[in-house]
Amino acid sequence: MLPRRRIRRSRKTKTRTLLPALAFAVAATAATPTAALATDTASEAVSSGWNDYSCKPSAQHPRPVVLVHGTFGNSVDNWLGFAPYLVERGYCVFSLDYGQLPLVPLFHGLGPVDRSAEQLSAYVDRVLTATGAAEVDMVGHSQGGMMPRYYLKFLGGAPKVNALVGIAPTNHGTTLSGLTKLLDYFPGAGDIIAKGAPALMDQVVGSDLLRRLNEGGDTVPGVRYTVISTKYDEVATPYREQFLSGPNVKNVVIQDLCATDISEHVTIGLTDGLAFHEAVNALDPEHATPTTCASDD
């Protein structure tokens, strides 16, 4: 039997090992692989009509679309696939950075969710002022599909938003494929993670923020909600916890539309043409067309 002193040291060692391991697991699965391209592609995004504040919404698409990146994402890398997809279809498209931490470039969405929602609130006002529109539509990936709900519910955002589309959103939290359960074995570990990257713990199932957000109902009046999920999600788990309940809600599992789609958490937001097609259906339901395996274009 090991002496007590050695047991204590062993537990401390395990804690030091767990924290970076858990953080790495989150980063490896949630971070988009194109973050290093963000700076190089920012000017191209503007010149192509994305984040172009001179864009005026058309009669066909009267509301600008605000894109809200996920944890470890940013305003460019998360939308290299979907933003041009929308621009080609005549939408005014805008994306913001939020949840930045000091000395952490490119990888955002790590600050407290409630403060990130305040950043979103200011950004929506900026977009509305620039475009002259009365409302925006929003599409968010991962945390970006959940965090806007805080803005809608607590920061007066509902009158300014027509529709919210969440792609693999963390609406009711995540177990991170069971990894968050390890925190129960290491008292204080969650507090350390929350201090370094508050958004990570805000998104764990049962967090105080999620309890407040979902208390009294998932939705607010006047906003249409769409959730687009994949059963192969390994980050926002269980995937059905992404779904919302309430009026004006549509929950979609992408495999119900195309059984051969194997997108997981990252690719459903980055490259999945079926998810893009279904999101556009949610933005323009009057002109929606069926999403099938052939919609991946």
C-alpha positions in Angstrom: 0.0 0.0 0.0 1.3 3.4 -0.9 1.9 5.9 1.9 -0.7 8.6 2.2 1.7 11.3 1.1 2.4 9.5 -2.1 -1.3 9.0 -2.7 -1.9 12.7 -2.4 0.9 13.5 -4.8 -0.6 10.9 -7.2 -3.9 12.6 -7.1 -2.4 16.0 -7.7 -0.5 14.6 -10.6 -3.7 13.2 -12.1 -5.4 16.5 -11.7 -2.6 18.3 -13.5 -2.8 15.7 -16.2 -6.6 15.8 -16.5 -6.9 19.5 -17.0 -4.7 19.9 -20.1 -6.0 16.6 -21.4 -9.6 17.7 -21.1 -8.8 21.1 -22.6 -7.0 19.5 -25.5 -9.9 17.1 -26.1 -12.2 20.1 -26.4 -9.8 22.0 -28.6 -9.1 19.1 -30.9 -12.8 18.3 -31.5 -14.3 21.8 -31.4 -11.6 23.9 -33.1 -11.9 24.5 -36.8 -8.8 23.4 -38.7 -8.6 26.6 -40.8 -8.0 29.1 -38.0 -4.5 29.9 -39.3 -6.1 31.1 -42.5 -8.3 33.7 -40.8 -6.0 36.7 -41.3 -5.2 35.9 -44.9 -8.8 35.5 -45.9 -10.3 38.4 -44.0 -9.8 40.9 -46.9 -11.1 38.4 -49.4 -14.2 37.9 -47.4 -14.9 41.7 -47.4 -14.2 42.1 -51.1 -16.6 39.2 -52.0 -19.5 40.8 -50.1 -19.1 39.1 -46.8 -18.8 41.6 -44.0 -19.3 44.4 -46.5 -21.1 47.1 -44.6 -22.2 48.8 -47.8 -24.4 45.8 -48.6 -28.1 46.6 -48.7 -30.6 43.8 -48.4 -32.7 43.0 -51.4 -36.5 42.6 -51.6 -36.0 38.9 -52.0 -33.7 38.7 -48.9 -34.7 41.7 -46.8 -32.8 40.7 -43.6 -29.0 40.6 -43.2 -27.7 37.3 -41.9 -25.4 37.4 -38.9 -23.1 34.4 -38.5 -22.1 33.4 -35.0 -19.0 31.2 -34.7 -18.5 28.4 -32.2 -16.0 27.7 -29.4 -12.4 28.0 -30.6 -13.7 29.6 -33.8 -13.6 33.1 -35.2 -15.5 35.3 -37.6 -13.7 34.0 -40.7 -12.6 30.4 -40.2 -15.9 29.1 -39.1 -17.7 30.4 -42.2 -15.3 29.8 -45.1 -17.9 27.5 -46.6 -21.2 28.9 -45.6 -20.7 32.6 -45.9 -19.8 32.5 -49.6 -22.7 30.1 -50.1 -25.1 32.8 -48.8 -23.4 35.6 -50.7 -23.8 33.7 -53.9 -27.5 33.5 -53.2 -27.9 37.2 -52.7 -27.8 37.6 -48.9 -26.0 40.4 -47.0 -23.8 38.4 -44.7 -21.9 39.5 -41.6 -19.9 37.7 -38.9 -18.5 38.8 -35.6 -15.7 37.8 -33.2 -16.7 37.3 -29.6 -15.5 35.7 -26.4 -11.9 36.7 -26.9 -9.3 36.0 -24.2 -6.2 38.1 -23.7 -3.1 36.8 -25.6 -5.2 34.2 -27.4 -5.3 35.1 -31.1 -7.7 33.6 -33.6 -9.3 31.1 -31.2 -12.3 32.9 -29.7 -15.6 32.0 -28.1 -13.9 31.2 -24.8 -15.1 34.1 -22.6 -18.3 33.9 -20.4 -21.4 33.3 -22.5 -23.4 36.1 -21.0 -20.6 38.6 -21.9 -20.4 37.2 -25.4 -24.1 37.8 -25.7 -23.5 41.5 -24.9 -20.9 41.6 -27.7 -23.5 40.0 -30.1 -26.1 42.6 -29.0 -23.8 45.5 -29.9 -22.9 43.8 -33.2 -26.5 43.3 -34.3 -27.1 47.0 -33.7 -24.1 47.8 -35.8 -25.4 45.7 -38.7 -29.0 47.1 -38.5 -27.6 50.6 -38.6 -25.4 49.9 -41.6 -28.0 48.1 -43.6 -31.1 50.0 -42.6 -32.9 46.7 -41.9 -35.4 46.3 -39.0 -34.4 42.7 -38.2 -31.6 40.2 -38.8 -31.5 36.5 -39.2 -28.9 34.5 -37.3 -27.1 31.3 -38.1 -24.8 29.9 -35.4 -22.5 26.9 -35.1 -22.0 25.0 -31.8 -21.9 27.7 -29.0 -22.9 30.1 -31.7 -26.2 28.5 -31.9 -26.9 28.6 -28.2 -25.3 31.9 -27.1 -27.7 34.0 -29.2 -30.6 32.6 -27.2 -29.2 34.5 -24.1 -29.3 37.7 -26.2 -32.9 36.9 -27.2 -34.1 36.1 -23.7 -32.2 38.5 -21.4 -30.8 41.3 -23.5 -33.8 42.5 -25.5 -32.8 40.9 -28.7 -36.1 39.2 -29.7 -37.6 42.2 -31.5 -34.4 42.5 -33.6 -34.2 38.9 -34.7 -36.6 37.1 -37.1 -35.0 33.6 -37.1 -32.2 31.7 -35.3 -30.7 28.7 -37.0 -28.4 26.6 -34.8 -26.1 24.1 -36.5 -25.0 21.5 -33.9 -25.8 24.0 -31.1 -25.1 23.3 -27.4 -28.6 24.3 -26.4 -28.8 22.1 -23.3 -25.1 21.6 -22.8 -22.8 18.8 -23.6 -21.1 15.8 -21.9 -18.3 15.9 -24.6 -18.8 12.3 -25.3 -18.6 11.5 -21.6 -15.4 13.4 -20.9 -17.1 16.0 -18.6 -18.0 13.2 -16.2 -14.3 13.0 -15.3 -14.6 16.3 -13.6 -16.6 14.6 -10.8 -13.5 12.8 -9.8 -11.3 15.9 -9.4 -12.8 18.5 -7.1 -11.9 22.0 -8.1 -11.0 21.0 -11.7 -14.1 22.6 -13.1 -13.3 25.9 -11.3 -9.8 25.9 -12.8 -11.2 25.4 -16.3 -13.9 28.0 -15.8 -11.3 30.6 -14.7 -9.2 30.0 -17.8 -11.9 29.5 -20.4 -15.4 30.3 -18.9 -17.4 29.3 -22.0 -16.2 25.7 -21.7 -17.9 25.2 -18.3 -20.9 27.3 -19.3 -21.6 24.6 -21.9 -21.4 21.6 -19.6 -24.7 19.9 -19.0 -26.2 21.3 -15.8 -24.2 24.6 -15.7 -25.7 27.6 -14.0 -25.9 29.5 -17.2 -27.8 26.8 -19.0 -30.2 26.4 -16.1 -31.0 30.1 -16.3 -31.2 30.1 -20.1 -33.6 27.1 -20.3 -35.7 27.8 -17.2 -39.2 28.7 -18.2 -38.9 27.4 -21.7 -36.4 27.2 -24.5 -37.9 29.9 -26.8 -39.1 33.5 -26.8 -42.1 34.7 -28.7 -41.7 36.2 -32.2 -38.6 34.3 -33.2 -38.5 31.2 -35.5 -36.0 28.5 -34.4 -34.3 25.8 -36.4 -31.9 23.2 -35.1 -29.8 21.2 -37.5 -28.0 18.3 -35.9 -26.0 15.2 -36.8 -26.2 11.9 -35.0 -22.4 11.6 -35.4 -21.7 14.7 -33.3 -18.9 13.9 -30.8 -18.8 17.3 -29.2 -22.3 18.5 -28.5 -23.5 15.2 -26.9 -26.0 13.6 -26.6 -27.0 15.1 -30.0 -30.7 15.2 -29.1 -29.9 17.7 -26.3 -29.4 20.2 -29.1 -33.1 20.2 -29.8 -35.4 22.9 -28.7 -39.0 22.7 -27.5 -41.7 25.3 -28.0 -43.7 27.1 -30.7 -42.0 28.0 -34.0 -39.4 25.3 -33.6 -38.1 22.9 -36.2 -35.6 20.2 -35.2 -33.7 18.5 -38.0 -31.3 15.5 -37.9 -29.3 15.7 -41.1 -29.3 11.9 -41.5 -33.1 11.9 -41.6 -32.7 13.9 -44.9 -29.8 11.9 -46.2 -28.9 8.6 -44.5 -25.4 8.6 -46.0 -24.3 11.9 -44.6 -21.5 11.3 -42.1 -20.7 14.8 -41.0 -19.7 15.3 -37.4 -19.6 18.4 -35.2 -17.0 20.4 -37.1 -17.8 19.4 -40.7 -21.6 20.0 -40.4 -20.8 23.7 -39.9 -17.8 24.0 -42.2 -18.5 21.9 -45.3 -21.8 20.1 -45.3 -23.9 21.3 -48.3 -27.0 19.6 -46.9 -26.8 21.5 -43.7 -26.2 24.7 -45.7 -29.3 24.0 -47.9 -31.5 23.3 -44.9 -30.2 26.5 -43.2 -31.2 28.5 -46.3 -34.6 26.8 -46.2 -35.0 28.1 -42.6 -33.9 31.6 -43.7 -36.4 31.7 -46.6 -39.1 29.2 -45.9 -41.4 30.6 -48.6 -39.0 29.4 -51.2 -37.7 26.2 -49.5 -37.0 23.1 -51.5 -36.5 19.6 -50.2 -33.1 18.8 -48.7 -31.9 15.5 -50.1 -28.6 13.7 -50.7 -28.5 15.6 -54.0 -28.6 19.0 -52.3 -24.9 18.9 -51.6 -23.8 21.5 -54.1 
